[in-house]
Amino acid sequence: MMASTYNAKDEDGHITVAGPGGGTLRSRKPENTAFKQQRLPAWQPILTAGTVLPAFFVIGLIFIPIGIGLYVTSNNIKEFEIDYTGVDMSSPCFNCSQNFSWNSTRPCTCSIPFYLDQPYESNVFMYYGLSNFYQNHRRYVKSRDDSQLNGDSEALTKPSKECEPYAFHDNKPIAPCGAIANSMFNDSLELFYNDPNGTKVQIHLMKTGIAWWTDKHVKFRNPGGNNPNLTVAFQGTTKPVNWRKPVYELDSDQENDGFINEDFIVWMRTAALPTFRKLYRIIQKKKDMVLTLPRGNYTLEVVYNYPVRSFEGRKRMILSTISWMGGKNPFLGIAYITVGSVCFFLGVVLLIIHHKYGNRNNSADISN
């Protein structure tokens, strides 16, 4: 004959259930505490006209001036942009865009003349821009081996599976592996100033200082320790499929080559949007120079290595100055002005409603 079950309640409010086998089972009811029973004291603000209306006006009066300041600062940044994709037949790069592909045996060159209608007094930052390129695709973002990029010798010869299908080529490990490295931007851009005397002067473009310090000195390292022989360090590996040179020949300066090449590091920091720009070079103002880039005629010399027709992309070169808030971006200023204006407008509307209907029941509550 089966024994009957019974329930017992302990001091914490738990219920113990005894069964025919003599075992006990505690119920899943939460403990009888203020936290687990959600009886903790809470602050519940009472929204009245005396608290809501000043808040709206204060937010509006603070946000609108900040937004105007940010917007004016952004508009004071000088920026010049050239699209050199070569889609139009009149473009100097049209032939390059039509005939060039990843498998081309030699690069194509084109020259684009342009005119700067305003001088640049301070340091100028040269960017390259791409459109319709989705660096934020999940599989693309994961297609890298951070251990390999940090100089791990074992990861150099045994790339991560995340790099597939760009981990091995001809039975040799690819360095650097992955889709991000394989699609690295490799156009070469040079800038020339055509002075009134007819002389063509090349503008010096600094290629150091374009990557984040933490990236170059912490996240990216060459195998073999400090100052290695890169040819020996990368022995037994092969270059990515779409590259023309191995990673240890990206730059003529060995101290800025291999995985610590700054052009490579900048590219490996993936963009969040399909239309983006990345820092390419810096035109630094010298002490004896009045203007970094004077007003006048210029020529952009392009070594067209990077095809974009396959994904209907566009390529741009951007010259820009910066301010304390960075490059030209009016969005933040517009956002502050919009939020401040909306709050101020709502404050005025609620003030009118309160003045008209708020005292009917001798209450200051705006809900009346």
C-alpha positions as CSV (number, residue, x, y, z in Angstrom):
1,M,0.0,0.0,0.0
2,M,1.4,3.4,-1.0
3,A,2.2,6.0,1.6
4,S,0.4,9.3,1.3
5,T,2.3,12.4,0.4
6,Y,2.4,15.5,2.6
7,N,3.7,19.0,2.3
8,A,5.8,20.9,4.9
9,K,6.7,24.6,4.9
10,D,10.1,25.8,6.2
11,E,11.0,29.1,7.7
12,D,12.1,30.6,4.3
13,G,8.7,29.9,2.8
14,H,9.9,26.9,0.8
15,I,7.4,23.9,0.5
16,T,8.9,20.4,0.9
17,V,7.0,17.7,-0.9
18,A,7.5,14.1,0.5
19,G,6.7,11.1,-1.8
20,P,6.1,7.4,-1.4
21,G,9.8,6.7,-1.7
22,G,10.7,8.7,1.3
23,G,12.5,11.4,-0.8
24,T,11.8,15.1,-0.6
25,L,11.5,17.7,-3.4
26,R,11.6,21.4,-2.8
27,S,9.3,23.5,-4.8
28,R,10.5,26.2,-7.3
29,K,8.7,29.0,-5.5
30,P,11.2,31.9,-4.9
31,E,12.3,32.5,-1.4
32,N,10.2,34.9,0.7
33,T,12.7,37.8,0.6
34,A,12.2,41.4,-0.4
35,F,14.5,41.0,-3.4
36,K,13.1,37.8,-4.8
37,Q,9.5,38.8,-4.1
38,Q,10.0,42.2,-5.6
39,R,9.2,44.2,-2.5
40,L,12.2,46.4,-2.5
41,P,11.5,50.1,-2.1
42,A,11.4,52.0,-5.4
43,W,11.3,55.7,-6.4
44,Q,8.3,56.5,-8.5
45,P,8.4,60.1,-9.7
46,I,5.1,61.9,-10.0
47,L,5.2,63.8,-13.3
48,T,3.7,67.2,-12.7
49,A,3.8,70.4,-14.7
50,G,6.3,71.8,-12.2
51,T,8.9,69.1,-13.0
52,V,8.2,68.2,-16.6
53,L,8.0,71.7,-18.2
54,P,11.3,73.0,-16.8
55,A,13.0,69.7,-17.8
56,F,11.9,70.2,-21.5
57,F,13.0,73.8,-21.6
58,V,16.3,73.1,-19.9
59,I,17.1,70.3,-22.4
60,G,16.1,72.5,-25.3
61,L,18.2,75.5,-24.1
62,I,21.3,73.3,-23.5
63,F,21.0,71.0,-26.7
64,I,20.3,73.8,-29.2
65,P,23.5,75.9,-28.6
66,I,25.6,72.7,-28.4
67,G,24.2,71.5,-31.7
68,I,24.8,74.9,-33.4
69,G,28.4,74.8,-32.2
70,L,29.0,71.3,-33.5
71,Y,27.3,72.1,-36.8
72,V,29.3,75.3,-37.3
73,T,32.6,73.5,-36.4
74,S,31.8,70.7,-38.9
75,N,31.0,73.2,-41.7
76,N,34.3,75.0,-41.0
77,I,36.2,71.8,-41.9
78,K,37.5,72.0,-45.5
79,E,36.9,68.9,-47.6
80,F,37.5,68.1,-51.3
81,E,36.4,64.8,-52.9
82,I,37.2,63.2,-56.3
83,D,35.5,60.1,-57.7
84,Y,38.1,58.2,-59.8
85,T,36.1,55.0,-60.4
86,G,36.1,55.6,-64.2
87,V,32.4,54.8,-64.8
88,D,31.9,57.7,-67.3
89,M,33.5,57.5,-70.7
90,S,34.9,61.1,-70.2
91,S,36.8,60.0,-67.0
92,P,40.6,59.6,-67.4
93,C,40.3,56.2,-65.5
94,F,37.6,54.8,-67.8
95,N,39.9,52.5,-69.7
96,C,41.4,51.2,-66.5
97,S,38.0,50.5,-65.0
98,Q,36.9,48.6,-68.1
99,N,39.9,46.4,-68.6
100,F,41.3,45.8,-65.2
101,S,40.6,42.8,-62.9
102,W,42.3,40.9,-60.1
103,N,44.0,38.7,-62.6
104,S,45.6,41.6,-64.6
105,T,49.3,41.0,-65.0
106,R,50.3,44.7,-64.7
107,P,48.5,47.7,-63.2
108,C,46.9,50.5,-65.1
109,T,47.7,54.2,-64.5
110,C,45.6,57.3,-65.0
111,S,45.9,61.0,-64.2
112,I,43.0,63.2,-62.9
113,P,43.4,67.0,-63.0
114,F,41.5,69.1,-60.5
115,Y,41.3,72.6,-59.1
116,L,41.3,73.6,-55.4
117,D,39.3,76.7,-55.0
118,Q,40.3,77.3,-51.4
119,P,43.7,76.9,-49.7
120,Y,44.4,74.5,-46.9
121,E,46.4,76.1,-44.0
122,S,46.8,73.2,-41.5
123,N,47.6,69.5,-41.8
124,V,45.6,67.8,-44.6
125,F,44.5,64.2,-44.3
126,M,44.1,62.1,-47.5
127,Y,41.5,59.3,-47.4
128,Y,40.4,56.7,-49.9
129,G,36.7,55.9,-50.0
130,L,34.8,52.9,-51.1
131,S,31.1,52.5,-51.7
132,N,28.9,49.4,-51.8
133,F,31.6,47.4,-50.1
134,Y,30.1,45.5,-47.1
135,Q,33.0,45.0,-44.7
136,N,30.4,44.5,-42.0
137,H,29.3,41.1,-43.4
138,R,29.5,38.5,-40.6
139,R,31.5,35.9,-42.4
140,Y,33.8,38.6,-43.8
141,V,34.5,40.1,-40.3
142,K,35.3,36.7,-38.8
143,S,37.6,35.8,-41.7
144,R,40.9,36.5,-40.0
145,D,43.3,35.0,-37.5
146,D,44.3,37.4,-34.7
147,S,46.9,35.0,-33.3
148,Q,48.6,35.0,-36.6
149,L,48.5,38.8,-36.9
150,N,50.0,39.0,-33.4
151,G,53.1,37.1,-34.5
152,D,52.3,33.6,-33.3
153,S,54.6,31.3,-35.2
154,E,52.3,28.3,-34.8
155,A,49.3,30.3,-36.2
156,L,51.5,31.4,-39.0
157,T,51.9,27.8,-40.3
158,K,48.4,26.6,-39.1
159,P,45.9,29.3,-39.9
160,S,42.5,29.3,-38.2
161,K,39.6,27.6,-39.8
162,E,37.8,31.0,-39.8
163,C,40.2,32.0,-42.7
164,E,38.8,29.4,-45.1
165,P,38.8,29.4,-48.1
166,Y,41.7,31.8,-47.8
167,A,43.8,29.8,-45.3
168,F,46.0,27.7,-47.7
169,H,47.0,28.1,-51.4
170,D,49.1,25.5,-53.2
171,N,49.3,23.6,-49.9
172,K,51.1,26.5,-48.3
173,P,49.6,28.6,-45.4
174,I,48.6,32.1,-46.4
175,A,50.0,35.0,-44.4
176,P,48.0,37.0,-43.7
177,C,45.0,34.6,-44.1
178,G,41.3,35.4,-44.4
179,A,39.0,37.4,-46.7
180,I,39.7,40.8,-45.1
181,A,43.4,40.6,-45.9
182,N,42.8,39.1,-49.3
183,S,40.6,42.0,-50.4
184,M,43.0,44.7,-49.1
185,F,42.8,48.1,-51.0
186,N,46.0,48.5,-53.0
187,D,45.6,51.5,-55.3
188,S,48.5,53.9,-55.2
189,L,47.7,57.6,-55.1
190,E,50.2,60.5,-55.7
191,L,49.4,64.2,-55.6
192,F,51.1,66.9,-57.7
193,Y,50.8,70.7,-57.6
194,N,50.9,72.5,-60.9
195,D,52.4,75.9,-60.1
196,P,51.7,79.0,-62.3
197,N,55.3,78.6,-63.8
198,G,54.3,75.3,-65.3
199,T,56.4,73.2,-62.9
200,K,54.9,70.0,-61.5
201,V,55.7,69.7,-57.8
202,Q,55.1,66.4,-56.0
203,I,53.3,66.7,-52.7
204,H,55.0,64.8,-49.9
205,L,52.6,62.2,-48.4
206,M,53.4,60.8,-45.0
207,K,52.6,57.1,-44.7
208,T,53.4,56.7,-41.0
209,G,51.1,57.7,-38.2
210,I,47.9,56.7,-40.1
211,A,47.1,53.6,-37.9
212,W,46.0,53.5,-34.3
213,W,49.0,53.2,-31.9
214,T,47.4,50.3,-30.0
215,D,46.9,48.4,-33.3
216,K,50.5,48.8,-34.5
217,H,52.2,48.2,-31.1
218,V,49.8,45.7,-29.4
219,K,47.5,43.9,-31.8
220,F,49.8,43.5,-34.8
221,R,53.3,42.0,-34.6
222,N,55.7,40.3,-36.9
223,P,56.8,36.7,-36.1
224,G,60.3,36.2,-34.9
225,G,60.4,38.9,-32.2
226,N,61.9,42.4,-32.4
227,N,63.5,43.4,-35.7
228,P,63.3,40.0,-37.4
229,N,64.5,39.1,-40.9
230,L,61.1,39.1,-42.5
231,T,62.1,36.9,-45.4
232,V,63.1,34.2,-42.9
233,A,60.2,34.9,-40.5
234,F,57.6,34.3,-43.3
235,Q,59.5,31.4,-44.9
236,G,57.1,28.6,-45.8
237,T,54.1,30.8,-46.3
238,T,52.6,32.3,-49.4
239,K,50.9,35.6,-50.2
240,P,47.1,36.0,-50.3
241,V,45.5,35.1,-53.7
242,N,44.7,38.6,-54.8
243,W,48.0,40.2,-53.7
244,R,50.8,41.0,-56.1
245,K,53.5,40.9,-53.4
246,P,54.1,38.9,-50.2
247,V,53.4,40.7,-46.9
248,Y,57.1,41.3,-46.2
249,E,57.4,43.4,-49.4
250,L,54.5,45.8,-49.0
251,D,56.9,48.6,-48.0
252,S,60.5,49.4,-48.9
253,D,61.1,50.2,-45.2
254,Q,61.4,47.0,-43.2
255,E,60.5,48.8,-40.0
256,N,57.0,49.5,-41.4
257,D,56.6,46.2,-43.2
258,G,55.0,42.8,-42.7
259,F,52.0,42.7,-40.3
260,I,52.9,46.1,-38.9
261,N,52.5,47.8,-42.3
262,E,50.2,50.7,-41.5
263,D,48.2,50.5,-44.8
264,F,47.5,46.9,-43.9
265,I,46.5,47.7,-40.3
266,V,44.1,50.5,-41.4
267,W,42.4,48.1,-43.9
268,M,42.1,45.3,-41.3
269,R,40.0,47.6,-39.0
270,T,36.7,46.8,-40.7
271,A,34.1,49.5,-41.4
272,A,30.6,49.5,-40.0
273,L,28.8,50.8,-43.1
274,P,29.0,49.9,-46.8
275,T,30.1,53.4,-47.7
276,F,33.3,54.3,-45.8
277,R,36.6,56.1,-46.0
278,K,40.0,55.1,-44.5
279,L,43.0,57.2,-43.9
280,Y,45.6,56.8,-46.6
281,R,48.2,59.5,-46.1
282,I,48.9,62.7,-44.2
283,I,50.1,66.0,-45.7
284,Q,52.0,67.7,-42.9
285,K,52.4,71.4,-42.8
286,K,56.1,72.4,-42.4
287,K,57.3,75.3,-40.3
288,D,58.5,77.3,-43.3
289,M,55.2,76.8,-45.2
290,V,52.4,79.4,-45.1
291,L,49.9,77.1,-46.8
292,T,49.9,73.3,-46.8
293,L,48.0,73.2,-50.1
294,P,47.6,76.5,-51.9
295,R,44.8,77.4,-54.2
296,G,45.4,76.2,-57.7
297,N,45.6,73.3,-60.2
298,Y,46.6,69.8,-59.0
299,T,46.9,66.3,-60.6
300,L,46.0,63.0,-58.9
301,E,48.2,60.2,-60.2
302,V,46.4,56.8,-59.7
303,V,47.9,53.4,-60.1
304,Y,44.7,51.5,-60.7
305,N,45.1,48.2,-58.9
306,Y,41.7,47.7,-57.2
307,P,38.8,46.6,-59.3
308,V,35.3,47.6,-58.1
309,R,33.1,46.7,-61.1
310,S,32.3,43.2,-59.8
311,F,30.3,44.7,-56.9
312,E,29.2,47.9,-58.5
313,G,31.4,49.9,-56.2
314,R,32.8,53.4,-56.4
315,K,36.3,54.7,-55.4
316,R,37.0,58.2,-54.1
317,M,40.0,60.3,-53.0
318,I,39.2,62.8,-50.2
319,L,41.3,65.7,-48.9
320,S,40.2,67.0,-45.6
321,T,41.2,69.0,-42.6
322,I,40.1,68.1,-39.0
323,S,38.9,69.9,-35.9
324,W,38.8,69.0,-32.2
325,M,35.8,66.8,-33.0
326,G,37.4,65.0,-35.9
327,G,36.5,65.0,-39.5
328,K,33.6,66.6,-41.3
329,N,30.3,65.1,-40.0
330,P,27.3,67.3,-39.5
331,F,25.1,64.5,-38.2
332,L,25.9,65.1,-34.5
333,G,25.2,68.8,-34.7
334,I,21.9,68.2,-36.5
335,A,20.9,65.5,-34.0
336,Y,21.5,67.9,-31.0
337,I,19.6,70.7,-32.7
338,T,16.7,68.4,-33.6
339,V,16.4,66.9,-30.1
340,G,16.7,70.4,-28.5
341,S,14.1,71.9,-30.8
342,V,11.6,69.1,-30.3
343,C,12.0,69.3,-26.5
344,F,11.5,73.1,-26.5
345,F,8.5,72.8,-28.8
346,L,6.9,70.2,-26.6
347,G,7.6,72.4,-23.6
348,V,5.7,75.3,-25.2
349,V,2.8,73.0,-26.2
350,L,2.5,71.5,-22.7
351,L,2.7,74.9,-21.1
352,I,-0.2,76.1,-23.2
353,I,-2.2,73.0,-22.3
354,H,-1.4,73.3,-18.6
355,H,-2.3,77.0,-18.6
356,K,-5.6,76.3,-20.3
357,Y,-6.8,73.1,-18.6
358,G,-4.4,72.5,-15.7
359,N,-6.4,74.4,-13.0
360,R,-9.9,73.0,-13.6
361,N,-9.7,70.6,-10.6
362,N,-7.3,72.8,-8.6
363,S,-4.5,70.4,-9.4
364,A,-1.0,71.0,-10.8
365,D,-0.9,67.6,-12.4
366,I,-0.4,68.0,-16.1
367,S,-2.6,64.9,-16.8
368,N,-5.6,67.0,-15.9
